[in-house]
Amino acid sequence: MATVLSGTSGALYYKPAGTSGTFKAADVTIGSDSINVGTFLNFKPGDEVSIGTGTGGSPVLPAGLTATCFIKDYVPGTGAATFSASAGGTILDLTDVGTDGSTPFTIAFKDFQAVANVRSWNFEITRDEIDVTSIGGTLGQSAPFRTFISGFADGTGSAEVYFTDDDTGISARLIEDVTQRNQVGATFKLYMDAVVSGTPAAINDAASRSIQMEAVLTSASFSVTPDDAQAISINFRPTAAPTFDFGKS
């Protein structure tokens, strides 16, 4: 007999909006140890990022830049980013511009971050109904029924997040990302059954159940009621088919 799960082990993890970009060798400036990764993105100092070499040809990352590093500084208006080997560390010294492949280098927020103070989340999937009823059926005593087939799928989701006095965490960033113009990179991982193990403790995805999706954030609803905790409802919808991981090993 199957065991019914409660929501006590649920969790919401998130990658911020506007944290995916590309660059070429020509975007590297050795004199300032900076790279133009794209204007008006949403990188913040301390963000851990993954740098990819792209594909085709023989691409080589700029010397001094590593495949995993941290944003030291980012200027949205110019797109210039500098990097460090650790959060808040010294700027990485770039000594050459690298070698382009047939596709650009990539930069993206590395790991999902746990959104604290989430009261609840929900996600709904719907399908269009296409009426394919045809005429010419045999008449009888009962009225004929229409015939339908399934059409495109769509989804909507929301999360209720408690508002706190800490404006540096991923929770505040999720709320603020509703106004981010470029939302490429926004990704949700919704856990129904989050199993934590290891040292340091982390979610064991092989033993957990989750739904993952790239998404756009569509609204944030603020409300204040005296003597109640302040909660903000964040609404989102997937931009591609979600990935369902309901199996456990």
Buried (B, 14 or more C-beta within 10 A) or exposed (E): EEEEEEEEBBBBBBBBBBBBBBBBBEBBBBEEBBBBBBEEBBBEBBBBBBBBBBEEEEBBBBBBBEEEBBBBBBEBEEBBBBBBEEEEEEBBEBEBBBBBBEBBBBBBBBEBBBBBBBEEBEBEBEEEEEEEEEEEEEEEEEEEEEEEEEEEEEBBBBBBBEBEEEEEBBBBBBBBBBEBEBBBBBBBBBBBBBBEEEEEEEBBBEBBBBBBBBBBBBEBEEEEEEEEEEBBBBBBBBBEEBEEBEEEE
